[in-house]
Structure formats: structure tokens, C-alpha cells
């Protein structure tokens, strides 16, 4: 599995984190703990609230961009490399 990540250096990847966070950006470095260094990152944070009157779920998404980001490996749930055709 780490070989697949190695092949993705310099490519755009998708990373799913704990707490309903998702990242899309360019992978620059990683280690055996899945600590990641990424650039040009778009982070999407999804939160679900329940309306107390209607008991209806309200899904909110917040997006932000970062030019460079270090991701600690213990929060990584999934890494998806770019599609290769």
C-alpha cells in the first residue's frame, strides 16, 4: 500500500480524515505513519445538525483552501490516488 502512495507523489490525491473532513491536494511527502505534506489543499468539513422542532437533519459543508498543509497520520482514514488510465 505504501508503494501506491509513493507513486502518487506530485499528483493530486483525495484524503478522508476523522471527524468528517476531506482533503484534495497535491502530495509532496509522506512517512510510514501516514503523516502527509500536501500543497494547494481544499479541505471540506461536513457537519450534521438536527433541527429540534422538525427533527430534520441539516447538513452543512464548509470549504477552505490552504497553500501548504501537514496532516498527522493518526487522523487519516483513507487515501485515494489519482486515476490512472
C-alpha positions as CSV (number, residue, x, y, z in Angstrom):
1,X,0.0,0.0,0.0
2,X,2.8,2.5,0.7
3,X,4.2,1.9,-2.8
4,X,0.9,3.1,-4.2
5,X,1.3,6.3,-2.2
6,X,4.9,6.7,-3.3
7,X,3.7,6.6,-6.9
8,X,1.3,9.5,-6.1
9,X,4.0,12.0,-5.1
10,X,3.5,15.1,-7.1
11,X,-0.1,14.1,-8.0
12,X,-3.5,15.2,-6.8
13,X,-4.9,12.9,-4.2
14,X,-8.0,12.6,-2.0
15,X,-7.7,12.0,1.7
16,X,-10.5,11.2,4.1
17,X,-9.9,12.1,7.8
18,X,-11.7,11.5,11.0
19,X,-14.4,14.0,12.1
20,X,-16.0,14.1,8.6
21,X,-13.1,16.0,7.0
22,X,-11.9,15.5,3.4
23,X,-8.8,16.9,1.6
24,X,-7.9,17.2,-2.0
25,X,-4.5,18.4,-3.0
26,X,-1.0,17.6,-4.3
27,X,1.0,15.1,-2.3
28,X,4.6,16.1,-1.6
29,X,5.8,13.8,1.1
30,X,4.7,11.0,3.5
31,X,6.2,8.6,6.0
32,X,5.4,5.2,7.5
33,X,2.9,6.7,10.0
34,X,1.0,8.3,7.0
35,X,1.9,11.8,8.0
36,X,1.4,13.7,4.8
37,X,2.7,17.0,3.4
38,X,0.3,18.5,0.8
39,X,0.1,21.7,-1.2
40,X,-2.8,23.5,-2.9
41,X,-5.2,21.8,-0.5
42,X,-9.0,22.2,-0.5
43,X,-10.5,21.0,2.9
44,X,-14.2,20.1,3.1
45,X,-15.7,19.9,6.6
46,X,-19.2,18.3,6.8
47,X,-21.3,18.7,9.9
48,X,-24.8,17.4,10.6
49,X,-27.2,19.2,12.9
50,X,-30.7,18.2,13.9
51,X,-33.5,20.8,13.9
52,X,-35.1,20.5,17.4
53,X,-38.6,21.4,16.1
54,X,-38.8,19.2,12.9
55,X,-36.2,16.6,13.9
56,X,-34.8,17.1,10.4
57,X,-31.1,16.7,9.7
58,X,-29.4,19.7,8.4
59,X,-26.1,19.0,6.5
60,X,-23.6,21.9,6.3
61,X,-20.4,21.8,4.3
62,X,-17.6,24.3,4.9
63,X,-14.7,24.6,2.5
64,X,-11.3,26.3,2.9
65,X,-8.1,26.4,1.0
66,X,-4.5,26.1,2.2
67,X,-1.3,26.7,0.2
68,X,0.6,24.1,2.3
69,X,-0.7,21.6,4.9
70,X,0.9,19.0,7.2
71,X,-1.6,16.1,8.1
72,X,-0.9,13.9,11.1
73,X,-1.2,10.3,10.1
74,X,-3.3,9.1,13.1
75,X,-6.2,11.1,11.7
76,X,-6.0,9.5,8.2
77,X,-8.8,7.1,7.3
78,X,-8.4,6.7,3.6
79,X,-6.0,7.8,0.8
80,X,-7.2,7.7,-2.8
81,X,-4.5,8.1,-5.5
82,X,-5.3,9.7,-8.9
83,X,-7.0,7.6,-11.5
84,X,-4.5,6.0,-13.9
85,X,-5.7,5.3,-17.4
